[in-house]
Every structure is written in structure tokens, then in C-alpha cells.
């Protein structure tokens, strides 16, 4: 899957598209912090519907353009803050690849360049948005397991699987080198109601 990524949008370099193997077919999917759209677009072909949200208007434009270029008509993309979402929607899968950094960023997007703000809001809302048999899939650092497990347990979500995400193409290895992320290890954390 070749994506076009705007300069102000995070470049996927960890093979985030591997999430497709973890999402059953035919679900309604929520992609939180969609960025370039990599995870939502990776599952769009097997999903009933995908709602992709991001607080960054450039990311929303980027995801929209990638969806159109790739021919996915079942993906809706909008500017939205996960902290402002309310219950009512029911998704079979919620996907999120939050920022790996922990440094707060001042201004209108404070905490959205930090995993701390994203993860807290994500785990707080997920129980309201997940279908009864739904799953929350978080792509994050391999070293984040204990923290994610605590966040999930506090909201009644049990960690069911940890899938390492270490295989990369030569192109992704080159991008990782370019962005000084060689050797960075990530995993997909799969949560379900506990």
C-alpha cells in the first residue's frame, strides 16, 4: 500500500498495515489519530465501514486523499478529538497508533504529540465505543506493555494478545534510519472486555 504523506503528518515506518491480520472481516472500525490513514486503510477492504479521526486537519486531508486514491469508498474521515467523543457508536474494532513520545507540546494540540494524553483518552472512551465482543488494538512501543495493561485493566479491558511488529521492508528500514528510529521495536496490543 503506497501512501502519500503530507509534511506535517507522521510517516508510517513501523509496518502499521500489519494490523489487518488482527481485525476480523465485516466490522465497523474506528481509527483514532489516523494520521496518513495507514491503519484504517489497511483494514478498509475487509471492513463494513471505517471512521477515521484526527485532531490534525492536515492528517484528515491526507487520509481522505489516500482513501480516494486507493478506491476505498467505505471510509469516513473527520477532524475530531477523541476526548470529545461520546458513547452511542458501536465499533467491532478500535485502532490507534498514538505518538511514541511523552513530551507535552504547548498550544492547541497539547498532549496530542504525547502518548500520555492520547492513551488516557483512548482507554477512557473505548469501553463506551466498543461492541460487546469488540477489540481495541493499540500499536505502541514494545516496552509499553505494563503501562498499557494497567490502563486497560482500570477500564475493564483485558490484554488478550501482544503481536510483535518487527518485520519491515527495505523501504521501511530506510525510513526508520532516516528518522533515527533504527532498532525501535513496536507491537500490536489487543484488548477485549475483561
C-alpha positions as CSV (number, residue, x, y, z in Angstrom):
1,X,0.0,0.0,0.0
2,X,1.6,3.2,-1.2
3,X,0.5,6.3,0.8
4,X,1.1,9.9,0.1
5,X,2.0,11.7,3.4
6,X,1.9,15.4,4.0
7,X,4.9,17.0,5.6
8,X,3.1,17.8,8.9
9,X,1.8,14.2,9.2
10,X,3.6,11.3,10.8
11,X,5.2,9.0,8.3
12,X,4.3,5.3,8.9
13,X,7.6,3.5,9.3
14,X,6.8,0.6,11.6
15,X,4.7,-1.5,9.2
16,X,1.4,-0.4,10.8
17,X,-0.5,-2.0,7.9
18,X,0.1,-5.4,9.6
19,X,-2.9,-4.5,11.8
20,X,-5.2,-6.0,9.1
21,X,-4.4,-9.5,10.3
22,X,-5.9,-8.7,13.7
23,X,-9.2,-7.3,12.5
24,X,-12.0,-9.8,11.6
25,X,-13.9,-9.2,8.4
26,X,-17.1,-7.2,8.2
27,X,-16.7,-4.9,11.2
28,X,-17.4,-1.2,11.8
29,X,-13.9,0.2,12.7
30,X,-12.8,3.4,14.4
31,X,-9.3,4.6,13.6
32,X,-8.2,7.1,16.3
33,X,-5.5,9.5,15.4
34,X,-5.5,8.3,11.8
35,X,-2.5,10.3,10.6
36,X,-1.9,9.3,7.0
37,X,-4.7,6.7,7.3
38,X,-2.3,3.7,7.2
39,X,-4.2,1.5,9.8
40,X,-7.7,2.4,8.7
41,X,-6.9,2.0,5.0
42,X,-5.2,-1.3,5.7
43,X,-8.5,-2.7,7.1
44,X,-10.9,-0.9,4.8
45,X,-11.1,-3.6,2.2
46,X,-12.3,-6.2,4.8
47,X,-14.4,-3.8,6.9
48,X,-18.0,-2.8,6.6
49,X,-17.2,0.8,7.4
50,X,-14.2,2.8,8.8
51,X,-14.5,6.0,10.7
52,X,-11.0,7.7,10.8
53,X,-10.5,10.7,13.1
54,X,-7.6,13.0,13.9
55,X,-7.2,16.4,15.5
56,X,-4.8,17.5,12.8
57,X,-6.7,18.8,9.7
58,X,-3.7,18.0,7.5
59,X,-3.9,14.4,8.6
60,X,-7.6,14.3,7.8
61,X,-6.9,15.7,4.3
62,X,-4.1,13.2,3.9
63,X,-6.2,10.2,4.9
64,X,-9.1,11.4,2.7
65,X,-6.8,11.7,-0.3
66,X,-5.2,8.3,0.3
67,X,-8.6,6.7,0.6
68,X,-9.8,8.2,-2.6
69,X,-6.6,7.3,-4.5
70,X,-6.8,3.7,-3.2
71,X,-10.5,3.4,-4.1
72,X,-11.9,2.9,-0.6
73,X,-15.4,4.5,-0.5
74,X,-16.3,2.9,2.9
75,X,-14.1,5.2,4.9
76,X,-15.3,8.4,6.5
77,X,-12.7,10.8,7.7
78,X,-13.3,13.8,10.0
79,X,-11.5,16.2,12.3
80,X,-12.3,15.1,15.8
81,X,-10.8,14.9,19.2
82,X,-11.3,11.5,20.9
83,X,-11.7,13.3,24.2
84,X,-14.9,15.0,23.0
85,X,-16.5,11.8,21.6
86,X,-19.5,10.5,23.4
87,X,-20.9,7.0,23.6
88,X,-23.6,5.6,21.3
89,X,-21.5,4.4,18.4
90,X,-20.6,0.8,18.5
91,X,-17.4,-0.5,16.8
92,X,-16.2,-4.0,16.3
93,X,-12.6,-2.7,16.4
94,X,-10.9,0.4,17.5
95,X,-7.4,1.1,16.2
96,X,-4.9,3.5,17.5
97,X,-1.2,4.2,16.9
98,X,-0.5,7.0,19.3
99,X,2.6,9.1,19.4
100,X,5.5,7.3,21.0
101,X,6.9,10.4,22.6
102,X,6.0,11.6,26.1
103,X,6.9,15.2,25.8
104,X,4.0,17.7,26.2
105,X,3.5,20.2,23.4
106,X,2.1,23.6,24.3
107,X,-0.7,25.2,22.3
108,X,-3.9,24.0,20.8
109,X,-2.7,20.4,20.3
110,X,-1.3,20.0,23.8
111,X,-0.9,16.3,24.8
112,X,-1.6,15.1,21.2
113,X,2.1,14.9,20.4
114,X,2.4,13.0,23.6
115,X,1.2,9.4,24.1
116,X,0.1,10.3,27.6
117,X,-2.9,12.4,26.5
118,X,-3.9,10.1,23.7
119,X,-3.7,6.9,25.7
120,X,-5.6,8.2,28.7
121,X,-8.5,9.4,26.5
122,X,-8.5,6.3,24.3
123,X,-8.7,3.9,27.2
124,X,-11.3,6.1,29.0
125,X,-13.6,6.1,25.9
126,X,-13.0,2.6,24.5
127,X,-15.5,0.8,26.8
128,X,-18.3,3.1,25.6
129,X,-17.5,2.7,21.9
130,X,-16.7,-1.0,21.7
131,X,-19.3,-3.5,20.6
132,X,-19.8,-6.2,23.3
133,X,-17.4,-8.6,21.5
134,X,-15.2,-5.8,20.1
135,X,-11.5,-5.3,20.4
136,X,-9.2,-2.4,21.0
137,X,-5.9,-2.6,19.1
138,X,-3.1,-0.3,20.1
139,X,0.1,-0.1,18.1
140,X,2.8,1.2,20.5
141,X,6.3,0.6,21.8
142,X,7.2,-3.0,22.7
143,X,8.4,-1.6,26.1
144,X,4.9,-0.2,26.9
145,X,3.2,-3.4,27.8
146,X,2.9,-2.9,31.5
147,X,1.6,0.6,31.2
148,X,-1.0,-0.4,28.5
149,X,-2.1,-3.4,30.6
150,X,-2.7,-1.1,33.6
151,X,-4.7,1.4,31.5
152,X,-6.8,-1.4,30.1
153,X,-7.4,-3.1,33.5
154,X,-8.5,0.2,35.0
155,X,-11.3,0.3,32.3
156,X,-12.3,-3.4,32.3
157,X,-10.3,-4.2,29.3
158,X,-8.0,-7.3,29.4
159,X,-4.9,-7.7,27.3
160,X,-5.5,-10.8,25.1
161,X,-2.5,-10.7,22.8
162,X,0.7,-8.9,22.0
163,X,1.9,-9.2,18.4
164,X,5.4,-8.0,17.7
165,X,5.7,-5.7,14.7
166,X,9.3,-6.1,13.8
167,X,9.2,-7.2,10.1
168,X,9.9,-4.3,7.8
169,X,10.5,-3.9,4.1
170,X,13.8,-2.4,2.9
171,X,11.9,0.8,2.3
172,X,10.6,1.0,5.8
173,X,14.1,0.2,7.2
174,X,15.5,3.1,5.1
175,X,12.8,5.4,6.5
176,X,13.4,4.2,10.1
177,X,17.1,5.1,9.5
178,X,16.2,8.5,8.1
179,X,14.0,9.3,11.0
180,X,16.6,8.0,13.6
181,X,14.3,5.1,14.6
182,X,16.5,2.2,13.7
183,X,16.0,-0.7,16.2
184,X,12.8,0.8,17.5
185,X,10.5,-2.2,18.5
186,X,6.8,-1.9,18.4
187,X,3.9,-4.3,18.9
188,X,0.1,-4.5,18.5
189,X,-1.7,-4.8,21.8
190,X,-5.1,-6.5,21.5
191,X,-7.6,-5.7,24.3
192,X,-11.1,-7.1,24.8
193,X,-13.6,-6.7,27.6
194,X,-12.3,-8.5,30.7
